Structures are given as C-alpha cells and as structure tokens.
Amino acid sequence: MARSLRATLIVLGSALPLAVSAAGFATDAEGWTTPVGGTQAWQATGGNGGGWVQVEDLDGNTDILLTAPSGWLGNWSAYLGGTLSFDARTVNNASVDWSGFGEVRISGPGGSLVLDLAPAAPDGQWRHYSAALTPAAGWGPSLASVLANVTSLTINGEFHAGPGEVVGFDNIQVTAVPEPASAALLLGGLGLLAGLRRKR
C-alpha cells in the first residue's frame, strides 16, 4: 500500500506545474549571457546560496542585459498568474544613479513587455526581486499573448550612469501557481503517507 501511494505521489508531483527553470548557477552560468553592455564571469562562491554570475560594465554606453538561454524560451502559458524572481546585488561601490536596474523584458510575437521590479540597493547585499506574472502587476493586458511564445527574456543590471559598476545575479526563477485540485491531491497524499509512517 505504501509503495503504491508513493508511486501515485510521484506521478502527481510530476504533473504539477513547477519552475520552468531555476538558474542557481551552482556549477556555471547555465547558458545565461551578457551579449552587450558588460563582461560576464561565473563565480563559484559568494552567491546567495552558492555560485553566481557577475557582470562588469565596461563601456557605459549600453545597459547591462543578462539574457536567458534558449531552454528558457517557448510557451509560458502555464506560468500566467505565477511569479518571476531573481536575486541581485551591487558588487562594488559605484553610485546607484541609473533607473534601468531591475527591468525585466519578456518578448514574443505578441509584443515586448517591460516591468521594473525594483531599484538597486546600494549596500552590496543580496536582495530578492519578484513580480507576479499577471496584467495587474504592471505587465499590461497583452501578457497572455506574449507568454504564449516567449522569444527572449532579459534582466537589466545597469545601476550606474557610466562605466565601472559590477552587478551580481543569482537564483533566477519562473514558477507557476499549482492547480488547486492537483495541490489538494498532493497534500492529501502526503498526509496519508505521514499517517502510514506513524503507524509503523
């Protein structure tokens, strides 16, 4: 009985919408790139839980744009109503005087949407930035059509007007809201499994 219950829970758990991907940068940059605006380097330690990506602004003429790899792109319809989040920090002591920091751009055939999650914090500490994937959060009414076929995702790390700043990124994640019925089944199954263990 316990074995079949475990198998059922595994199937239910795999059926729940989970993160499209979670870039924790534990071993490398995981395909994330900075094609313009800075030079990128993976750091093995010092992240908000392990490795992280560091970007330094060299030219000051373009914003630092951390760009998602192709594995993150495609149909995000299941994530409408979910959450997009990342951790970031100002690494050096350059002035925090540019408003571009924290802008997330999601693009697709349905358009291009930008939302500024928050300004940079000047204290060099890791900060968590998060936004709901809902039109009410500020993405606008075309969010569903853009999420139906995401062709690019960028996070703006520019926090200084000019060259010289260094920014860190970690724990980039997009998650969905579990369907209520699936979540209830999973929680009920976990409760049954815990009850079986107590009986033993």
C-alpha positions as CSV (number, residue, x, y, z in Angstrom):
1,M,0.0,0.0,0.0
2,A,2.7,2.5,1.0
3,R,4.7,1.6,-2.2
4,S,1.6,2.3,-4.5
5,L,0.9,5.5,-2.6
6,R,4.5,6.7,-3.1
7,A,4.2,5.9,-6.9
8,T,0.9,7.9,-7.0
9,L,2.5,10.9,-5.3
10,I,5.5,10.8,-7.7
11,V,3.1,10.9,-10.6
12,L,1.0,13.7,-9.1
13,G,4.1,15.7,-8.2
14,S,5.5,15.5,-11.7
15,A,2.1,16.6,-13.1
16,L,2.1,19.8,-11.1
17,P,3.4,22.9,-12.9
18,L,6.8,23.6,-11.4
19,A,9.6,26.1,-12.3
20,V,10.2,26.4,-16.0
21,S,13.8,26.5,-14.9
22,A,15.7,27.8,-11.9
23,A,19.1,29.2,-12.5
24,G,21.1,28.8,-9.3
25,F,24.5,29.0,-11.1
26,A,25.9,26.2,-8.9
27,T,28.4,25.0,-11.5
28,D,28.5,27.5,-14.3
29,A,26.5,30.4,-15.9
30,E,23.9,27.8,-17.2
31,G,23.7,29.4,-20.6
32,W,22.9,32.9,-19.4
33,T,24.9,35.5,-21.3
34,T,25.6,39.2,-21.4
35,P,25.8,39.9,-25.2
36,V,26.0,43.7,-24.8
37,G,26.8,46.1,-22.0
38,G,29.4,44.3,-20.0
39,T,31.8,41.4,-19.4
40,Q,30.4,38.4,-17.6
41,A,32.2,35.9,-15.3
42,W,30.8,33.0,-13.3
43,Q,31.8,33.0,-9.6
44,A,31.9,29.7,-7.7
45,T,31.4,31.1,-4.2
46,G,29.8,34.2,-2.6
47,G,26.4,33.9,-4.3
48,N,23.1,33.9,-2.4
49,G,23.4,30.1,-1.8
50,G,26.4,29.1,-3.9
51,G,27.7,30.2,-7.3
52,W,26.6,33.3,-9.1
53,V,27.1,35.4,-12.3
54,Q,29.0,38.7,-12.1
55,V,28.8,41.3,-14.8
56,E,31.0,44.4,-15.0
57,D,30.0,47.4,-17.1
58,L,33.0,48.4,-19.4
59,D,31.7,50.9,-21.9
60,G,28.9,52.8,-20.1
61,N,27.0,53.3,-23.4
62,T,24.6,50.4,-23.1
63,D,22.7,48.8,-20.3
64,I,23.9,45.5,-18.8
65,L,21.4,43.0,-20.0
66,L,21.6,39.4,-18.7
67,T,19.9,37.2,-21.3
68,A,18.2,33.9,-20.9
69,P,19.3,30.8,-22.8
70,S,17.0,29.1,-25.4
71,G,16.0,26.4,-22.9
72,W,14.0,29.1,-21.0
73,L,12.1,30.3,-24.0
74,G,8.8,29.0,-25.6
75,N,5.3,28.6,-24.4
76,W,4.9,30.1,-20.9
77,S,1.1,30.0,-20.8
78,A,1.1,27.7,-17.8
79,Y,3.0,30.5,-15.9
80,L,0.4,33.1,-16.3
81,G,-0.5,34.0,-12.7
82,G,2.8,32.7,-11.4
83,T,5.9,34.5,-10.3
84,L,9.2,35.7,-11.9
85,S,12.0,36.3,-9.4
86,F,15.8,36.8,-9.1
87,D,18.4,37.8,-6.6
88,A,20.8,40.6,-7.3
89,R,23.4,42.9,-5.6
90,T,25.6,45.8,-6.3
91,V,29.1,44.3,-6.0
92,N,31.3,47.4,-6.0
93,N,30.7,50.9,-4.6
94,A,29.7,52.6,-7.8
95,S,27.0,55.2,-7.4
96,V,23.4,53.9,-7.7
97,D,22.1,56.6,-10.0
98,W,20.6,54.9,-13.0
99,S,16.9,53.8,-13.2
100,G,17.3,50.9,-15.6
101,F,18.2,48.4,-12.9
102,G,15.6,45.6,-12.3
103,E,13.8,46.0,-15.6
104,V,12.7,42.6,-16.8
105,R,11.8,42.4,-20.5
106,I,9.7,39.5,-21.9
107,S,9.3,39.4,-25.7
108,G,7.5,37.4,-28.2
109,P,5.4,37.7,-31.3
110,G,2.6,39.1,-29.1
111,G,4.8,42.1,-28.2
112,S,7.5,43.1,-25.8
113,L,6.7,43.9,-22.1
114,V,8.9,45.6,-19.5
115,L,8.4,45.7,-15.8
116,D,10.8,47.4,-13.3
117,L,10.8,45.1,-10.3
118,A,12.7,47.5,-8.0
119,P,15.6,49.9,-7.8
120,A,19.1,48.7,-6.9
121,A,20.1,48.6,-3.3
122,P,23.4,50.5,-2.8
123,D,24.6,48.4,0.2
124,G,26.1,45.5,-1.7
125,Q,23.8,42.9,-0.1
126,W,21.9,40.3,-1.9
127,R,18.3,41.3,-2.5
128,H,15.3,39.3,-3.7
129,Y,13.3,40.8,-6.6
130,S,9.9,39.3,-7.5
131,A,6.9,40.1,-9.6
132,A,3.6,38.3,-10.3
133,L,3.1,37.3,-13.9
134,T,-0.3,39.0,-14.1
135,P,-1.5,42.0,-16.0
136,A,-2.4,43.7,-12.8
137,A,1.3,43.6,-11.7
138,G,2.1,46.1,-14.4
139,W,2.8,43.9,-17.4
140,G,-0.3,45.1,-19.2
141,P,-3.2,43.4,-20.9
142,S,-1.2,41.6,-23.7
143,L,0.8,39.5,-21.1
144,A,-1.1,36.3,-22.0
145,S,-0.3,36.6,-25.7
146,V,3.4,37.3,-25.0
147,L,3.7,34.4,-22.6
148,A,2.2,32.1,-25.3
149,N,5.5,32.2,-27.2
150,V,8.4,33.8,-25.3
151,T,11.3,34.5,-27.7
152,S,13.6,36.5,-25.3
153,L,13.9,37.3,-21.6
154,T,16.4,39.9,-20.3
155,I,17.2,41.3,-16.8
156,N,18.7,44.8,-16.7
157,G,21.6,45.1,-14.2
158,E,22.6,48.7,-15.0
159,F,22.6,50.8,-11.8
160,H,25.2,53.5,-12.6
161,A,25.2,56.2,-15.2
162,G,28.5,55.4,-16.9
163,P,31.1,52.5,-16.8
164,G,32.5,50.9,-13.8
165,E,29.7,49.2,-11.9
166,V,29.7,45.5,-11.1
167,V,26.4,43.6,-10.5
168,G,25.7,40.1,-9.4
169,F,22.8,37.8,-10.3
170,D,21.6,34.6,-8.7
171,N,18.5,32.3,-8.3
172,I,16.6,33.4,-11.4
173,Q,13.3,31.5,-11.4
174,V,9.9,31.4,-13.0
175,T,7.2,29.4,-11.2
176,A,3.6,28.6,-11.8
177,V,0.6,28.6,-9.4
178,P,-0.3,24.9,-8.8
179,E,-3.8,24.0,-9.9
180,P,-5.9,23.8,-6.7
181,A,-7.1,20.3,-7.4
182,S,-3.6,19.0,-8.0
183,A,-2.2,20.7,-5.0
184,A,-5.0,19.3,-2.8
185,L,-4.4,15.8,-4.1
186,L,-0.7,16.1,-3.4
187,L,-1.2,17.5,0.1
188,G,-3.7,14.8,0.9
189,G,-1.4,12.1,-0.4
190,L,1.5,13.4,1.7
191,G,-0.8,13.4,4.8
192,L,-1.7,9.7,4.1
193,L,2.0,8.8,3.7
194,A,2.8,10.6,7.0
195,G,0.0,8.7,8.7
196,L,1.3,5.3,7.4
197,R,4.8,6.1,8.8
198,R,3.4,7.0,12.2
199,K,1.5,3.6,12.3
200,R,4.8,1.8,11.8
